[in-house]
Amino acid sequence: MTIDTARKWLITSSLAITGAQMVFLLVAPVIGFPLSYPRNLDLLQIVSPVFLGYLGSASHFIFQNPAPAVPVQNQFLGLLITGPLAIYVLAAGGSLAAFGYANRTIAAPGTGMSVESLGTALSLSLGVLAVTTGIISSYLFVAPNNAAPVLPTA
């Protein structure tokens, strides 16, 4: 994987995951998912900052001219970009599905997953990203210390 491909992967996946999480968690109570307001918003506060941070770094980066050179072991970059994102999507999706199933209307009272447990599961999923993708993002979207931003002209 090239540096530019890795950057594109982080930007695209962060946009997709942020959008999907926001839409789902915002409409979950309305569509019958067993999560009420404001608890759905509490979960959104847990999961959003990580991806918004990646997007913020990328947004800052695009105004740097020229893009800084980043030495990297290309043979491992692809695994460390796609792997943690895939784990997050599977773990977060699985956690939300398990919560929804465990708290369905026909479930026995008191047997479902708590919102706090769901929050813990989502936080652990984000931990995988923090330990890998967060570090990689800081190198992929690094801004040179001496360069002033170059704004696009109309």
C-alpha positions in Angstrom: 0.0 0.0 0.0 1.3 3.4 -0.9 1.2 6.4 1.4 -1.5 8.1 -0.7 -3.6 4.9 -0.7 -3.3 4.7 3.1 -4.3 8.4 3.4 -7.3 7.7 1.1 -8.3 4.6 3.1 -8.2 6.6 6.4 -10.2 9.4 5.0 -12.8 7.3 3.2 -13.3 4.8 6.1 -13.4 7.6 8.7 -16.1 9.4 6.7 -18.1 6.2 6.1 -17.9 5.0 9.7 -18.7 8.4 11.2 -21.7 8.8 8.9 -23.0 5.3 9.5 -22.6 5.6 13.3 -24.2 9.0 13.5 -27.2 8.1 11.4 -27.8 4.8 13.2 -27.3 6.1 16.7 -29.4 9.2 16.0 -32.3 7.3 14.6 -32.0 4.1 16.7 -34.8 5.0 19.2 -37.2 6.0 16.4 -36.7 2.7 14.4 -37.4 0.5 17.5 -33.8 -0.2 18.4 -33.8 -0.7 22.2 -31.8 2.5 22.9 -33.5 5.6 24.2 -32.7 9.3 24.1 -30.3 10.6 25.5 -28.4 7.3 25.9 -28.0 7.0 22.2 -26.3 10.4 22.2 -24.0 9.3 25.0 -22.8 6.5 22.9 -22.3 8.8 19.9 -20.1 11.0 22.2 -17.9 7.9 22.8 -17.4 6.8 19.3 -17.2 10.0 17.3 -14.0 11.8 18.6 -11.6 9.2 17.2 -12.8 9.4 13.6 -13.3 13.1 13.8 -9.7 13.4 14.9 -8.5 11.5 11.8 -10.6 13.7 9.6 -9.3 16.8 11.3 -5.7 15.7 10.7 -6.5 15.0 7.1 -8.3 18.3 6.7 -5.2 20.2 8.1 -2.9 18.1 5.9 -4.5 18.9 2.5 -3.5 22.6 2.9 0.2 21.7 3.2 2.3 22.3 0.0 4.2 20.2 -0.8 3.0 17.1 1.1 5.7 16.0 3.6 7.6 12.8 2.8 7.0 10.0 5.2 9.4 7.0 5.3 7.4 3.8 5.8 7.6 0.0 5.6 5.0 -0.3 2.8 4.7 -4.1 3.2 3.1 -3.7 6.6 1.2 -0.4 6.1 -1.8 -2.0 4.4 -2.4 -4.5 7.2 -2.1 -1.8 9.9 -4.6 0.5 8.0 -7.2 -2.0 6.9 -7.0 -4.5 9.8 -7.9 -2.3 12.8 -10.6 -0.6 10.8 -12.1 -4.0 9.9 -11.8 -5.1 13.5 -13.6 -2.0 14.7 -16.4 -2.3 12.2 -16.9 -6.0 13.1 -16.7 -5.5 16.9 -18.8 -2.3 17.0 -21.4 -3.8 14.6 -21.4 -7.0 16.6 -21.9 -5.1 19.8 -24.7 -3.1 18.5 -26.4 -6.2 17.0 -25.9 -8.1 20.3 -27.4 -5.2 22.2 -30.4 -5.0 19.9 -31.0 -8.7 20.0 -30.5 -9.0 23.8 -32.9 -6.2 24.4 -35.6 -7.0 21.9 -39.2 -6.7 23.0 -39.6 -10.5 23.6 -36.5 -10.9 25.7 -36.9 -11.8 29.3 -36.7 -8.7 31.5 -33.3 -8.1 33.1 -31.4 -10.3 30.7 -30.4 -7.8 28.1 -27.1 -6.0 27.6 -26.9 -2.7 29.5 -26.1 0.6 27.8 -23.0 0.8 30.0 -21.8 -2.6 28.7 -22.4 -1.5 25.1 -20.4 1.6 25.9 -17.6 -0.5 27.2 -17.7 -2.8 24.1 -17.5 0.3 21.8 -14.7 1.8 23.9 -12.7 -1.4 23.6 -13.3 -1.5 19.9 -12.0 2.1 19.6 -8.9 1.0 21.7 -7.8 -1.1 18.7 -7.8 2.0 16.5 -6.1 4.2 19.1 -3.1 1.9 19.4 -2.6 1.5 15.7 -4.5 3.8 13.4 -4.1 6.8 15.6 -0.3 6.5 15.5 -0.3 5.9 11.8 -2.6 8.8 11.2 -0.2 11.1 13.0 2.6 10.2 10.6 0.5 10.1 7.4 -1.1 13.5 8.0 1.9 15.3 9.6 2.5 18.9 8.8 6.0 20.3 8.4 6.9 22.6 11.2 8.2 25.5 9.0 5.5 25.5 6.3 2.6 27.9 6.4 -0.7 26.7 5.0 -1.3 27.5 1.4 -4.9 28.3 0.8 -6.5 27.4 -2.6 -7.2 30.3 -4.9 -10.6 30.8 -6.5 
